[in-house]
Amino acid sequence: MTPVSVKDQNLLNIFHPHEVNKKSVSLLIYSLLPAIFVTKTLESTLVYLLFSFIYLILVTFLGKLIYKTVREELIPIVVPFIFISTAVLVSLLSNAFFINFSKDYNLYIIILSVSALPYMLIADNEKRNIGYSVLNSLQSFLGLMVIMIVIGFFRELLSTGMITFGNYTNIKFQLNLFKDYAMTVFSNPLGAIILLGFIVAIFNKRGARI
């Protein structure tokens, strides 16, 4: 995957949406697939989003630096190396501040580096100034955040009948709605994929109206 091949395909930027087509929807899936497996609970989703935000801001600045200092023919080699190194750095922050979360989901922070989203951002930001680049990354993160929170909320609610905080943060909270009628299938990875399917269907429906 090269920055050029994913240019103008970012559907997560809800303020500047691109055309909905087979390629952009496929890249949306590749952007969300590593992340949705963290959405077992709303709490884990929010912690993951914190580190996703840090990662995307870092790669935005590093992307601008790469295009200014690296020869064009070397960019496809340098970019994946920088993305992976940055993800490892962010995973170390996770391990330092959210130990329990890191034990369960640290790998998914590293897998951010092979998500389609950072590649789409670096491609779209290539010829833009730093202010636009940061704004584009923030807007894309907001789109990611909305989708992740929706999946995380419904996945935990459907799989446990509750919303619980306290496993990964110091916030202690539990809301019991229908614990005895929970659908435990949603606690499995299959549940995340089912909910992702609904999200993709919404984008496809939007594309059909264009």
C-alpha positions as CSV (number, residue, x, y, z in Angstrom):
1,M,0.0,0.0,0.0
2,T,1.5,3.3,-1.1
3,P,0.4,6.8,-0.2
4,V,-0.4,7.6,-3.8
5,S,-2.8,4.6,-4.2
6,V,-5.0,5.7,-1.3
7,K,-5.2,9.4,-2.0
8,D,-8.7,11.0,-1.8
9,Q,-10.3,7.7,-0.5
10,N,-10.8,8.7,3.2
11,L,-14.4,8.2,4.3
12,L,-13.6,8.8,8.0
13,N,-13.2,12.5,7.5
14,I,-16.9,13.3,8.1
15,F,-16.4,17.0,7.4
16,H,-14.8,16.4,4.0
17,P,-16.2,13.1,2.8
18,H,-14.8,11.6,-0.4
19,E,-16.7,9.5,-3.0
20,V,-18.2,6.3,-1.8
21,N,-17.0,3.5,-4.1
22,K,-15.6,0.0,-3.8
23,K,-12.1,1.2,-3.1
24,S,-13.0,3.8,-0.5
25,V,-15.3,1.3,1.3
26,S,-12.6,-1.4,1.2
27,L,-10.1,1.1,2.7
28,L,-12.7,2.0,5.4
29,I,-12.8,-1.7,6.4
30,Y,-9.0,-1.9,6.4
31,S,-9.0,1.2,8.7
32,L,-11.4,-0.2,11.1
33,L,-10.6,-3.9,11.2
34,P,-7.6,-3.7,13.5
35,A,-9.5,-1.3,15.8
36,I,-12.9,-3.0,16.2
37,F,-11.5,-5.9,18.1
38,V,-10.7,-3.6,21.0
39,T,-14.3,-2.6,21.3
40,K,-15.2,-5.5,23.6
41,T,-16.1,-2.8,26.2
42,L,-16.8,0.9,25.9
43,E,-14.0,1.6,28.4
44,S,-11.4,-0.3,26.3
45,T,-12.6,1.6,23.3
46,L,-12.1,5.0,24.9
47,V,-8.6,4.1,26.0
48,Y,-7.7,2.8,22.6
49,L,-9.0,6.0,21.0
50,L,-6.7,8.0,23.3
51,F,-3.7,6.2,21.9
52,S,-5.1,6.3,18.4
53,F,-5.3,10.1,18.7
54,I,-1.7,10.4,19.9
55,Y,-0.6,8.1,17.1
56,L,-2.4,9.9,14.3
57,I,-1.1,13.3,15.4
58,L,2.5,12.0,15.6
59,V,2.3,10.4,12.1
60,T,0.8,13.6,10.7
61,F,3.9,15.6,11.8
62,L,6.3,12.8,10.8
63,G,4.6,12.6,7.4
64,K,5.2,16.2,6.7
65,L,8.8,15.7,7.7
66,I,9.2,12.7,5.5
67,Y,8.0,14.5,2.4
68,K,10.4,17.4,3.1
69,T,13.5,15.4,3.8
70,V,13.3,12.0,2.0
71,R,13.7,11.4,-1.7
72,E,10.5,10.5,-3.5
73,E,11.7,7.1,-4.6
74,L,12.5,6.2,-0.9
75,I,9.2,7.3,0.5
76,P,7.4,3.9,0.1
77,I,10.2,2.3,2.1
78,V,10.6,4.9,4.8
79,V,6.9,5.5,5.5
80,P,6.1,1.9,6.8
81,F,9.2,1.9,8.9
82,I,8.3,5.3,10.5
83,F,4.7,4.2,11.0
84,I,5.7,0.9,12.8
85,S,8.3,2.7,14.9
86,T,5.8,5.3,16.0
87,A,3.2,2.6,16.9
88,V,5.8,0.8,19.0
89,L,6.5,4.1,20.8
90,V,2.8,4.6,21.5
91,S,2.4,1.1,22.7
92,L,5.2,1.7,25.3
93,L,3.2,4.7,26.5
94,S,0.2,2.4,26.9
95,N,2.3,-0.1,28.8
96,A,3.5,2.7,31.1
97,F,0.1,4.3,31.9
98,F,-2.6,1.7,31.3
99,I,-1.0,-1.6,32.3
100,N,-4.2,-3.7,32.3
101,F,-5.2,-2.3,29.0
102,S,-1.8,-3.0,27.6
103,K,-1.9,-6.6,28.7
104,D,-5.1,-7.2,26.7
105,Y,-4.8,-4.9,23.7
106,N,-1.2,-3.6,23.3
107,L,-0.8,-5.6,20.1
108,Y,-3.7,-3.7,18.5
109,I,-1.9,-0.4,19.1
110,I,1.1,-1.7,17.1
111,I,-1.3,-3.0,14.4
112,L,-2.4,0.7,13.9
113,S,0.7,1.0,11.7
114,V,-0.7,-1.4,9.1
115,S,-4.2,0.2,9.1
116,A,-5.2,2.1,6.0
117,L,-6.0,5.3,7.9
118,P,-2.4,6.7,8.4
119,Y,-1.6,6.0,4.8
120,M,-4.7,7.9,3.6
121,L,-3.8,10.8,5.9
122,I,-0.2,11.1,4.6
123,A,-1.4,10.9,1.0
124,D,-4.1,13.6,1.5
125,N,-1.7,15.8,3.5
126,E,1.2,15.6,1.1
127,K,0.8,19.0,-0.6
128,R,-1.0,20.7,2.3
129,N,0.4,23.0,5.0
130,I,0.8,21.7,8.5
131,G,-2.3,23.4,9.7
132,Y,-4.5,21.7,7.1
133,S,-2.8,18.4,7.8
134,V,-3.5,18.5,11.5
135,L,-7.1,19.6,10.9
136,N,-7.6,16.7,8.4
137,S,-6.2,14.2,10.9
138,L,-8.4,15.6,13.7
139,Q,-11.5,15.4,11.5
140,S,-10.6,11.9,10.5
141,F,-10.1,10.9,14.1
142,L,-13.5,12.3,15.0
143,G,-15.0,10.0,12.3
144,L,-13.1,7.1,13.7
145,M,-14.1,8.0,17.3
146,V,-17.8,8.1,16.4
147,I,-17.8,4.7,14.7
148,M,-15.7,3.1,17.5
149,I,-17.8,4.5,20.3
150,V,-21.0,3.3,18.6
151,I,-19.6,-0.2,18.1
152,G,-18.1,-0.3,21.6
153,F,-21.3,0.8,23.3
154,F,-23.6,-1.6,21.5
155,R,-21.1,-4.5,21.6
156,E,-20.7,-4.3,25.4
157,L,-24.4,-3.6,25.9
158,L,-25.6,-6.5,23.8
159,S,-22.9,-9.0,25.0
160,T,-23.3,-8.3,28.8
161,G,-26.4,-6.2,29.2
162,M,-24.3,-3.8,31.1
163,I,-21.9,-0.8,30.7
164,T,-19.0,-1.2,33.1
165,F,-16.0,1.0,33.9
166,G,-13.1,0.2,36.2
167,N,-11.1,-2.5,34.4
168,Y,-8.7,-0.2,32.6
169,T,-9.1,3.2,34.3
170,N,-9.7,4.6,37.8
171,I,-13.3,5.4,36.9
172,K,-15.6,3.0,38.7
173,F,-19.1,2.7,37.2
174,Q,-21.6,0.0,36.3
175,L,-25.0,0.3,34.6
176,N,-27.0,-3.0,34.6
177,L,-29.8,-2.9,32.0
178,F,-30.6,-6.5,31.0
179,K,-27.8,-8.7,32.3
180,D,-30.0,-11.8,32.2
181,Y,-30.8,-11.4,28.6
182,A,-27.4,-10.6,27.2
183,M,-26.3,-12.0,23.8
184,T,-22.8,-13.3,24.5
185,V,-22.0,-13.8,20.9
186,F,-21.2,-10.1,20.7
187,S,-18.3,-10.5,23.1
188,N,-16.6,-12.6,20.5
189,P,-14.7,-11.2,17.5
190,L,-17.6,-12.2,15.4
191,G,-19.8,-9.7,17.2
192,A,-17.4,-6.9,16.2
193,I,-17.5,-8.0,12.6
194,I,-21.3,-8.1,12.6
195,L,-21.5,-4.5,13.9
196,L,-18.8,-3.5,11.4
197,G,-21.0,-5.0,8.7
198,F,-23.8,-2.6,9.7
199,I,-21.5,0.4,9.5
200,V,-20.3,-0.6,6.0
201,A,-23.9,-1.1,4.9
202,I,-24.7,2.5,6.0
203,F,-21.8,3.8,3.9
204,N,-22.9,1.6,0.9
205,K,-26.4,3.0,1.2
206,R,-25.1,6.5,1.2
207,G,-23.0,5.8,-1.9
208,A,-26.0,4.4,-3.7
209,R,-27.8,7.7,-3.2
210,I,-25.0,9.7,-4.8
